[in-house]
Amino acid sequence: MKSLLSLLFALAFLSCSQPTKKEPPTEAAPSPKIQRPIAADNGKFFDLQNSRYLYGGEDSSQHFDVSNLTLKENQFHYGIGREAFPALLAPEFINMEAADTIWADSTRFLVGSINGETKAYSIPDLTHHEIVNDSLGGKPVMAAYCILADLGAIYERDYNGRLLTFGLSGYTYFDASVWDGLDGFVFWDRETESLWWPLIGQAVSGPLEGVKLLEMKQQYWEDISWKEVKEKYVDVKVLASGQDFQRPTSWTKYNDVESITEQFRK
């Protein structure tokens, strides 16, 4: 018994006398303002045939190739599929008189005006669609609004003669250093299936990674009330409410995008 106690004492002494190895401190992942479902925790990112993919819908052809993703996987939220939101492809409009029977003077609108044409997109309708692919004064444009970040803008869609058609990916993304850590919707374009994060104004994966979103110059669009729209614009066309559309099953795809990536990198 005495020998056993001596052995235990010796082992305890040796363990206490050994220097303790300290692991380097791990940097805590930033937290969004509101906790939302983390896409990576729900299996939305996965490997397939030596590429990294992000879930895009029930059909395997809808997944996004994110092998060159510049954002962090653990900061993506949700993942409901890229056709879940009715981003408009062929929007319809009504005149001011009809719109005035619908909207209160205080209702917010994104309004674009160029080459003699003015169009107004209500924030309530943009909250439903998030993105409206349209044309304004002969220019292909996109009106977009993110309700989580409360940010909207009108963008150009013509990239050196290549038109892009935008929609919502079904994901949001946050970065503690961007817009005070607000979540922002992640876009995708149909022609190259690149992902875009408008809070930093550029594509973040796919063939167009690093290409900038082309926000229209501020003199061509504004965020104002319906009362101000009526005071400033006479022949305004107002986005009609309640629209939806049949999601397309095929569309133009660009395999050669060098002219876009060279000219429009951020």
HUFEN-V116704 format. One record per residue. N is the residue number from 1. RES is the residue in three letters. NEAR is the number of other C-alpha atoms within 12 Angstrom. D_FIRST is the distance of its C-alpha to the first C-alpha in whole Angstrom. Layout:
{{N,RES,NEAR,D_FIRST} {N,RES,NEAR,D_FIRST}}
//
This chain:
{{1,MET,7,0} {2,LYS,8,4} {3,SER,9,5} {4,LEU,10,5} {5,LEU,11,6} {6,SER,12,9} {7,LEU,13,10} {8,LEU,14,11} {9,PHE,14,12} {10,ALA,14,14} {11,LEU,14,16} {12,ALA,13,17} {13,PHE,12,19} {14,LEU,13,20} {15,SER,12,22} {16,CYS,11,23} {17,SER,10,25} {18,GLN,10,26} {19,PRO,8,30} {20,THR,9,31} {21,LYS,6,33} {22,LYS,7,36} {23,GLU,6,38} {24,PRO,6,42} {25,PRO,6,43} {26,THR,7,45} {27,GLU,6,49} {28,ALA,8,49} {29,ALA,13,52} {30,PRO,20,55} {31,SER,22,56} {32,PRO,28,59} {33,LYS,18,61} {34,ILE,17,61} {35,GLN,18,58} {36,ARG,24,60} {37,PRO,22,58} {38,ILE,27,57} {39,ALA,27,59} {40,ALA,23,56} {41,ASP,17,53} {42,ASN,19,56} {43,GLY,20,56} {44,LYS,31,59} {45,PHE,31,59} {46,PHE,23,58} {47,ASP,17,59} {48,LEU,16,61} {49,GLN,9,63} {50,ASN,10,61} {51,SER,17,63} {52,ARG,21,61} {53,TYR,31,63} {54,LEU,42,63} {55,TYR,34,64} {56,GLY,36,68} {57,GLY,21,69} {58,GLU,16,69} {59,ASP,13,71} {60,SER,15,69} {61,SER,17,72} {62,GLN,25,71} {63,HIS,33,68} {64,PHE,41,68} {65,ASP,33,67} {66,VAL,34,65} {67,SER,27,64} {68,ASN,23,65} {69,LEU,28,64} {70,THR,21,64} {71,LEU,25,62} {72,LYS,24,59} {73,GLU,33,58} {74,ASN,27,56} {75,GLN,32,59} {76,PHE,37,61} {77,HIS,37,61} {78,TYR,35,63} {79,GLY,36,64} {80,ILE,26,67} {81,GLY,31,69} {82,ARG,37,72} {83,GLU,33,75} {84,ALA,25,73} {85,PHE,30,76} {86,PRO,31,80} {87,ALA,39,80} {88,LEU,37,84} {89,LEU,29,86} {90,ALA,24,89} {91,PRO,32,90} {92,GLU,23,93} {93,PHE,26,94} {94,ILE,21,96} {95,ASN,22,99} {96,MET,28,98} {97,GLU,17,100} {98,ALA,16,98} {99,ALA,28,95} {100,ASP,22,96} {101,THR,12,96} {102,ILE,21,93} {103,TRP,28,91} {104,ALA,18,91} {105,ASP,19,92} {106,SER,19,88} {107,THR,24,87} {108,ARG,28,85} {109,PHE,40,87} {110,LEU,41,86} {111,VAL,42,90} {112,GLY,44,91} {113,SER,33,94} {114,ILE,26,96} {115,ASN,13,99} {116,GLY,17,101} {117,GLU,22,98} {118,THR,33,96} {119,LYS,41,93} {120,ALA,50,91} {121,TYR,51,87} {122,SER,43,86} {123,ILE,35,82} {124,PRO,30,82} {125,ASP,35,83} {126,LEU,39,81} {127,THR,31,78} {128,HIS,25,79} {129,HIS,36,80} {130,GLU,39,78} {131,ILE,44,80} {132,VAL,47,84} {133,ASN,36,85} {134,ASP,35,89} {135,SER,32,92} {136,LEU,32,93} {137,GLY,18,97} {138,GLY,16,96} {139,LYS,26,93} {140,PRO,31,90} {141,VAL,39,87} {142,MET,44,84} {143,ALA,47,84} {144,ALA,49,80} {145,TYR,38,78} {146,CYS,32,74} {147,ILE,22,74} {148,LEU,25,70} {149,ALA,27,71} {150,ASP,22,75} {151,LEU,27,76} {152,GLY,36,79} {153,ALA,37,82} {154,ILE,42,84} {155,TYR,39,84} {156,GLU,36,86} {157,ARG,34,85} {158,ASP,26,87} {159,TYR,29,85} {160,ASN,18,88} {161,GLY,15,90} {162,ARG,25,87} {163,LEU,28,86} {164,LEU,37,83} {165,THR,37,82} {166,PHE,43,79} {167,GLY,40,77} {168,LEU,42,74} {169,SER,40,71} {170,GLY,35,69} {171,TYR,43,66} {172,THR,42,66} {173,TYR,46,64} {174,PHE,38,63} {175,ASP,27,62} {176,ALA,21,61} {177,SER,14,63} {178,VAL,19,66} {179,TRP,20,68} {180,ASP,16,66} {181,GLY,22,63} {182,LEU,30,66} {183,ASP,37,66} {184,GLY,40,69} {185,PHE,39,70} {186,VAL,43,70} {187,PHE,43,73} {188,TRP,42,74} {189,ASP,40,77} {190,ARG,36,79} {191,GLU,26,80} {192,THR,31,77} {193,GLU,37,74} {194,SER,47,73} {195,LEU,47,71} {196,TRP,43,72} {197,TRP,38,70} {198,PRO,38,73} {199,LEU,36,71} {200,ILE,29,71} {201,GLY,26,75} {202,GLN,32,74} {203,ALA,37,73} {204,VAL,37,69} {205,SER,33,69} {206,GLY,34,71} {207,PRO,34,74} {208,LEU,40,75} {209,GLU,35,72} {210,GLY,29,73} {211,VAL,31,76} {212,LYS,30,77} {213,LEU,39,79} {214,LEU,32,82} {215,GLU,28,83} {216,MET,27,86} {217,LYS,15,88} {218,GLN,17,87} {219,GLN,13,91} {220,TYR,26,91} {221,TRP,30,89} {222,GLU,32,88} {223,ASP,31,86} {224,ILE,26,88} {225,SER,23,89} {226,TRP,33,92} {227,LYS,20,94} {228,GLU,22,94} {229,VAL,36,94} {230,LYS,29,97} {231,GLU,14,99} {232,LYS,19,98} {233,TYR,24,99} {234,VAL,19,102} {235,ASP,21,101} {236,VAL,33,98} {237,LYS,34,96} {238,VAL,36,93} {239,LEU,37,90} {240,ALA,29,91} {241,SER,25,88} {242,GLY,18,86} {243,GLN,21,87} {244,ASP,22,84} {245,PHE,18,85} {246,GLN,15,84} {247,ARG,18,81} {248,PRO,16,83} {249,THR,11,81} {250,SER,11,83} {251,TRP,16,84} {252,THR,16,85} {253,LYS,18,82} {254,TYR,24,82} {255,ASN,16,80} {256,ASP,14,82} {257,VAL,26,81} {258,GLU,18,81} {259,SER,18,84} {260,ILE,30,82} {261,THR,25,79} {262,GLU,18,81} {263,GLN,17,83} {264,PHE,24,81} {265,ARG,22,78} {266,LYS,18,76}}
//
